């Protein structure tokens, strides 16, 4: 070549290898072996600002092979894209070679295979890239989750490129030198997705038709994923933005950006936003948008507190996989930020910035505000499609964003995102006159669905229906997409949603992510009177109508008096047009009609109710019942029908053959009637503002909590111990000192019985409180559980705000509490001791002869703990000859050679035993008792069970024994 080079050597192949902190993983032997055998190859290492000994590794290699190794250094880390670009341009400017490639430093693709692939470059083929296809004869080793993530990304990229490429992201790509000079001339948009840009640039250089002839994708013989990727997992969320930017940058010039003036919102849009803001302020107050205002959430002692605390604990939890998991909330079982309805989208985006956010920080108020604004905007967009008068459109906005159904859902901030339903209706109704518009609208619908999966599963289920019917409309009615896209868009939508739920942890493979919902289908449903049922409180004009159960509040969808009048007029006008055959129906609206009707039927369920009566029940397949049980609040699926019907009514009303001025006047009167009717639902909230103060002595609790590693509420996982939803206050104070706590409220919970059973077993063990750094918080109702450690002086007791605190005796109580105790703890302990004394005397002494020749006792022991002069025993027992144990009592017998001492047990409910042994009713065969034995003679005793009705009917000794010592 005529170009001046740094040496006089000509190479067949040049390989660029970007390196960043590869010192611990540098494959010296493999590089040496290759360079010894392939003298016609140059390796150019680009040290991308490494902070370890990477430079020493590559320098040692250069010392051994000075003619075959070149080094370029970046002072600071710039990312893989820039490192590859630097290496490519440096080699193109300074060396003589035919072909150039780049590989990853971990040599997942070997240098030898890269060299072999370079021979596919010829007169016709100018760009070759490897593909990680698992097949017979190939060794492709990848981590499973990275494989699935890669396939989703690769599929999406393939559609963006409109090329049938299996693997755009494989780190082995080889170019003819002239092609590389053109491809790497400009900087890349993305640090890690620059491979996609390479394809776009080749398409720009050659055009699609010729580019297909110039590129060749070759399945690799071997790929070994060595882990330690430099790409942070959080990049997954930025990846989609990078893809969007790449797509925009390389799109054809005919889609020019709008000018600044065309992007300015119209006055109608501005007014609709003002209306939305005003409505939001009336309903909630603009103050709740302020991020540090958390008082309104926690003061309600309702679901709002759960949503806030889910985020508060999640931000403090360490990153895990799945990403949404946390164990400090609902400790130690843990939960998922998706199961606390804390809007995973925002929780995941904000968690990386937790350290710089205020301690009291919430985003729920802002999220709800955006729901009002976006609801108003999409309502306008829908009405614009029907050329509705602008004033009528603005009045319609008031009807939609103040609809009782929407305002009622304020109890669940995540479920206020009804704009997703309105947006889906809009994109369905938008005509797709050509292929480009249809594809764009389907991508927008896919985006809406993905957003809905990051907000709430109920919304996702509704929005997914639109991901099915939109391509159906495009394919069958508008002929604007092909059959492949008809199938691909719904599949791609579903895949993206399931993938997000997988990495978040809402679903999993081979493990339980939450307890089953139970058989709820048919309970929390839509009542046929729901459109007219105001629940009394939500209407100034109508009394509430009867319903089957309180669970039917999930189907609440009161229209309001004003909307009822509009709907009635519209339905009458619709029937008139139908009779006169003047109705201009559009067949492409049929899929939308079918979808919302099907969702309405699903919300009604197979048990059809009107008021407090069941009209009839329809037999349905078990799979639908299971689906209905997953979505416990099935009544919510009436929402798409509700919005479709109200919008249809407004559109039809606007088409009445009367003057616009009269229609506007009538609508103005009706909106006033509507607002007067639903005044209570709009204005009933009087929300607190500012810093939250619990019902407890915050300062005391924070001081105490800070001295323990974890907080155990007893019983664990209860929402209420002393006052309604007091778990919120205890969690809020635990969060202040970043301590895990065994309480909370979750939509789905993992199995909790193992931990609860384990805790109950451990409490009475002699060493439970030794060096225990846990604090137990309970109430007087449950103090009996801790009798043994308290009387044995293994644990200390204290009381704050009607709660009892129990902790290891080794903790210095004086450091934790002031001497001014609210009550005399000694008197409580004295009462416990007296209770124990009474229990220790509460036994029956009999001769052993009374236990002879009795029926057999069938029993099972779940727990047995022997302590000094005490016995904790839990299980079940019954007379094996009986079908029922009605009026039976269960006694624990302690027998020596002559005497037996019978201690009555506390019975528990065990229907599982009845079912297992196929008896009529032995449900009360369970027992759970702590026996104090200090008043029976010192001796060794065999433990047994006695069943007594009016007299002893059954007896059985077990192998366990206990020694009573002085």
Secondary structure as the mmCIF struct_conf table of DSSP 4:
data_model
#
loop_
_struct_conf.conf_type_id
_struct_conf.id
_struct_conf.beg_label_comp_id
_struct_conf.beg_label_asym_id
_struct_conf.beg_label_seq_id
_struct_conf.end_label_comp_id
_struct_conf.end_label_asym_id
_struct_conf.end_label_seq_id
BEND BEND1 UNK A 3 UNK A 3
BEND BEND2 UNK A 6 UNK A 8
STRN STRN1 UNK A 10 UNK A 19
BEND BEND3 UNK A 20 UNK A 21
HELX_RH_3T_P HELX_RH_3T_P1 UNK A 23 UNK A 25
HELX_RH_AL_P HELX_RH_AL_P1 UNK A 28 UNK A 37
TURN_TY1_P TURN_TY1_P1 UNK A 39 UNK A 40
STRN STRN2 UNK A 41 UNK A 48
BEND BEND4 UNK A 49 UNK A 49
BEND BEND5 UNK A 51 UNK A 53
HELX_RH_AL_P HELX_RH_AL_P2 UNK A 54 UNK A 64
TURN_TY1_P TURN_TY1_P2 UNK A 66 UNK A 68
STRN STRN3 UNK A 69 UNK A 74
BEND BEND6 UNK A 75 UNK A 76
HELX_RH_AL_P HELX_RH_AL_P3 UNK A 80 UNK A 94
STRN STRN4 UNK A 96 UNK A 104
TURN_TY1_P TURN_TY1_P3 UNK A 105 UNK A 106
BEND BEND7 UNK A 108 UNK A 109
HELX_RH_AL_P HELX_RH_AL_P4 UNK A 111 UNK A 117
HELX_RH_3T_P HELX_RH_3T_P2 UNK A 118 UNK A 120
BEND BEND8 UNK A 122 UNK A 124
STRN STRN5 UNK A 127 UNK A 131
TURN_TY1_P TURN_TY1_P4 UNK A 136 UNK A 137
STRN STRN6 UNK A 139 UNK A 141
HELX_RH_AL_P HELX_RH_AL_P5 UNK A 144 UNK A 161
TURN_TY1_P TURN_TY1_P5 UNK A 162 UNK A 162
BEND BEND9 UNK A 163 UNK A 163
BEND BEND10 UNK A 166 UNK A 166
BEND BEND11 UNK A 168 UNK A 168
BEND BEND12 UNK A 171 UNK A 171
STRN STRN7 UNK A 173 UNK A 176
HELX_RH_AL_P HELX_RH_AL_P6 UNK A 177 UNK A 183
TURN_TY1_P TURN_TY1_P6 UNK A 184 UNK A 184
BEND BEND13 UNK A 185 UNK A 186
BEND BEND14 UNK A 189 UNK A 189
BEND BEND15 UNK A 191 UNK A 192
HELX_RH_AL_P HELX_RH_AL_P7 UNK A 194 UNK A 206
HELX_RH_AL_P HELX_RH_AL_P8 UNK A 208 UNK A 214
STRN STRN8 UNK A 215 UNK A 219
BEND BEND16 UNK A 221 UNK A 221
STRN STRN9 UNK A 222 UNK A 224
BEND BEND17 UNK A 230 UNK A 231
TURN_TY1_P TURN_TY1_P7 UNK A 233 UNK A 234
HELX_RH_AL_P HELX_RH_AL_P9 UNK A 235 UNK A 250
BEND BEND18 UNK A 251 UNK A 251
TURN_TY1_P TURN_TY1_P8 UNK A 253 UNK A 254
BEND BEND19 UNK A 255 UNK A 255
HELX_LH_PP_P HELX_LH_PP_P1 UNK A 256 UNK A 259
HELX_RH_AL_P HELX_RH_AL_P10 UNK A 260 UNK A 263
BEND BEND20 UNK A 264 UNK A 264
HELX_LH_PP_P HELX_LH_PP_P2 UNK A 265 UNK A 266
HELX_RH_AL_P HELX_RH_AL_P11 UNK A 267 UNK A 283
TURN_TY1_P TURN_TY1_P9 UNK A 284 UNK A 284
HELX_RH_3T_P HELX_RH_3T_P3 UNK A 286 UNK A 289
BEND BEND21 UNK A 290 UNK A 290
TURN_TY1_P TURN_TY1_P10 UNK A 291 UNK A 292
HELX_RH_AL_P HELX_RH_AL_P12 UNK A 295 UNK A 298
TURN_TY1_P TURN_TY1_P11 UNK A 299 UNK A 300
BEND BEND22 UNK A 302 UNK A 302
HELX_RH_AL_P HELX_RH_AL_P13 UNK A 303 UNK A 316
BEND BEND23 UNK A 317 UNK A 317
HELX_LH_PP_P HELX_LH_PP_P3 UNK A 318 UNK A 319
BEND BEND24 UNK A 321 UNK A 322
TURN_TY1_P TURN_TY1_P12 UNK A 323 UNK A 324
STRN STRN10 UNK A 325 UNK A 326
BEND BEND25 UNK A 327 UNK A 328
STRN STRN11 UNK A 329 UNK A 329
TURN_TY1_P TURN_TY1_P13 UNK A 330 UNK A 333
STRN STRN12 UNK A 335 UNK A 336
TURN_TY1_P TURN_TY1_P14 UNK A 337 UNK A 341
BEND BEND26 UNK A 342 UNK A 342
HELX_RH_AL_P HELX_RH_AL_P14 UNK A 344 UNK A 351
TURN_TY1_P TURN_TY1_P15 UNK A 352 UNK A 353
HELX_RH_3T_P HELX_RH_3T_P4 UNK A 354 UNK A 356
BEND BEND27 UNK A 357 UNK A 357
BEND BEND28 UNK A 359 UNK A 360
HELX_RH_AL_P HELX_RH_AL_P15 UNK A 364 UNK A 384
TURN_TY1_P TURN_TY1_P16 UNK A 385 UNK A 387
HELX_RH_AL_P HELX_RH_AL_P16 UNK A 390 UNK A 401
TURN_TY1_P TURN_TY1_P17 UNK A 402 UNK A 402
HELX_RH_AL_P HELX_RH_AL_P17 UNK A 404 UNK A 408
HELX_RH_3T_P HELX_RH_3T_P5 UNK A 409 UNK A 411
BEND BEND29 UNK A 412 UNK A 412
HELX_RH_3T_P HELX_RH_3T_P6 UNK A 413 UNK A 416
TURN_TY1_P TURN_TY1_P18 UNK A 418 UNK A 418
HELX_RH_AL_P HELX_RH_AL_P18 UNK A 419 UNK A 429
BEND BEND30 UNK A 430 UNK A 430
BEND BEND31 UNK A 434 UNK A 434
HELX_RH_AL_P HELX_RH_AL_P19 UNK A 435 UNK A 453
TURN_TY1_P TURN_TY1_P19 UNK A 454 UNK A 455
HELX_RH_AL_P HELX_RH_AL_P20 UNK A 457 UNK A 472
HELX_RH_PI_P HELX_RH_PI_P1 UNK A 473 UNK A 477
BEND BEND32 UNK A 478 UNK A 478
BEND BEND33 UNK A 481 UNK A 481
HELX_RH_AL_P HELX_RH_AL_P21 UNK A 483 UNK A 504
TURN_TY1_P TURN_TY1_P20 UNK A 505 UNK A 505
BEND BEND34 UNK A 506 UNK A 507
BEND BEND35 UNK A 509 UNK A 511
BEND BEND36 UNK A 513 UNK A 514
BEND BEND37 UNK A 519 UNK A 519
TURN_TY1_P TURN_TY1_P21 UNK A 521 UNK A 523
BEND BEND38 UNK A 524 UNK A 524
TURN_TY1_P TURN_TY1_P22 UNK A 528 UNK A 529
HELX_RH_3T_P HELX_RH_3T_P7 UNK A 530 UNK A 532
TURN_TY1_P TURN_TY1_P23 UNK A 535 UNK A 538
BEND BEND39 UNK A 540 UNK A 541
HELX_LH_PP_P HELX_LH_PP_P4 UNK A 543 UNK A 546
BEND BEND40 UNK A 548 UNK A 548
HELX_RH_3T_P HELX_RH_3T_P8 UNK A 550 UNK A 555
HELX_RH_AL_P HELX_RH_AL_P22 UNK A 561 UNK A 579
TURN_TY1_P TURN_TY1_P24 UNK A 580 UNK A 581
HELX_RH_3T_P HELX_RH_3T_P9 UNK A 587 UNK A 589
HELX_RH_AL_P HELX_RH_AL_P23 UNK A 590 UNK A 604
BEND BEND41 UNK A 606 UNK A 606
STRN STRN13 UNK A 607 UNK A 610
TURN_TY1_P TURN_TY1_P25 UNK A 611 UNK A 612
STRN STRN14 UNK A 613 UNK A 617
HELX_RH_AL_P HELX_RH_AL_P24 UNK A 622 UNK A 630
BEND BEND42 UNK A 631 UNK A 632
HELX_RH_3T_P HELX_RH_3T_P10 UNK A 634 UNK A 638
HELX_RH_AL_P HELX_RH_AL_P25 UNK A 639 UNK A 654
TURN_TY1_P TURN_TY1_P26 UNK A 655 UNK A 655
BEND BEND43 UNK A 656 UNK A 658
HELX_RH_AL_P HELX_RH_AL_P26 UNK A 660 UNK A 677
TURN_TY1_P TURN_TY1_P27 UNK A 678 UNK A 678
HELX_RH_AL_P HELX_RH_AL_P27 UNK A 679 UNK A 683
BEND BEND44 UNK A 690 UNK A 691
BEND BEND45 UNK A 695 UNK A 696
HELX_RH_AL_P HELX_RH_AL_P28 UNK A 698 UNK A 705
TURN_TY1_P TURN_TY1_P28 UNK A 706 UNK A 707
BEND BEND46 UNK A 708 UNK A 709
STRN STRN15 UNK A 710 UNK A 713
BEND BEND47 UNK A 714 UNK A 715
TURN_TY1_P TURN_TY1_P29 UNK A 716 UNK A 717
BEND BEND48 UNK A 719 UNK A 719
BEND BEND49 UNK A 721 UNK A 723
TURN_TY1_P TURN_TY1_P30 UNK A 724 UNK A 726
HELX_RH_AL_P HELX_RH_AL_P29 UNK A 727 UNK A 736
TURN_TY1_P TURN_TY1_P31 UNK A 737 UNK A 738
STRN STRN16 UNK A 740 UNK A 741
BEND BEND50 UNK A 742 UNK A 742
BEND BEND51 UNK A 747 UNK A 748
HELX_RH_AL_P HELX_RH_AL_P30 UNK A 753 UNK A 763
TURN_TY1_P TURN_TY1_P32 UNK A 764 UNK A 764
BEND BEND52 UNK A 765 UNK A 765
TURN_TY1_P TURN_TY1_P33 UNK A 766 UNK A 771
STRN STRN17 UNK A 774 UNK A 778
HELX_RH_3T_P HELX_RH_3T_P11 UNK A 780 UNK A 786
HELX_RH_AL_P HELX_RH_AL_P31 UNK A 787 UNK A 791
TURN_TY1_P TURN_TY1_P34 UNK A 792 UNK A 793
BEND BEND53 UNK A 794 UNK A 794
STRN STRN18 UNK A 795 UNK A 800
TURN_TY1_P TURN_TY1_P35 UNK A 801 UNK A 802
STRN STRN19 UNK A 803 UNK A 808
TURN_TY1_P TURN_TY1_P36 UNK A 809 UNK A 810
BEND BEND54 UNK A 811 UNK A 811
HELX_RH_AL_P HELX_RH_AL_P32 UNK A 813 UNK A 816
BEND BEND55 UNK A 817 UNK A 817
BEND BEND56 UNK A 819 UNK A 819
BEND BEND57 UNK A 822 UNK A 823
HELX_RH_AL_P HELX_RH_AL_P33 UNK A 825 UNK A 841
STRN STRN20 UNK A 844 UNK A 847
HELX_RH_3T_P HELX_RH_3T_P12 UNK A 848 UNK A 851
TURN_TY1_P TURN_TY1_P37 UNK A 852 UNK A 853
STRN STRN21 UNK A 855 UNK A 855
HELX_LH_PP_P HELX_LH_PP_P5 UNK A 856 UNK A 856
STRN STRN22 UNK A 857 UNK A 867
TURN_TY1_P TURN_TY1_P38 UNK A 868 UNK A 869
STRN STRN23 UNK A 870 UNK A 879
TURN_TY1_P TURN_TY1_P39 UNK A 880 UNK A 881
BEND BEND58 UNK A 883 UNK A 883
STRN STRN24 UNK A 884 UNK A 884
TURN_TY1_P TURN_TY1_P40 UNK A 886 UNK A 887
STRN STRN25 UNK A 889 UNK A 895
BEND BEND59 UNK A 897 UNK A 898
STRN STRN26 UNK A 899 UNK A 904
HELX_LH_PP_P HELX_LH_PP_P6 UNK A 905 UNK A 906
STRN STRN27 UNK A 907 UNK A 908
HELX_RH_AL_P HELX_RH_AL_P34 UNK A 911 UNK A 917
TURN_TY1_P TURN_TY1_P41 UNK A 918 UNK A 918
BEND BEND60 UNK A 920 UNK A 920
STRN STRN28 UNK A 921 UNK A 921
HELX_RH_3T_P HELX_RH_3T_P13 UNK A 923 UNK A 925
STRN STRN29 UNK A 926 UNK A 932
TURN_TY1_P TURN_TY1_P42 UNK A 934 UNK A 935
BEND BEND61 UNK A 936 UNK A 936
HELX_LH_PP_P HELX_LH_PP_P7 UNK A 937 UNK A 937
BEND BEND62 UNK A 938 UNK A 938
STRN STRN30 UNK A 939 UNK A 948
BEND BEND63 UNK A 949 UNK A 951
STRN STRN31 UNK A 952 UNK A 964
#
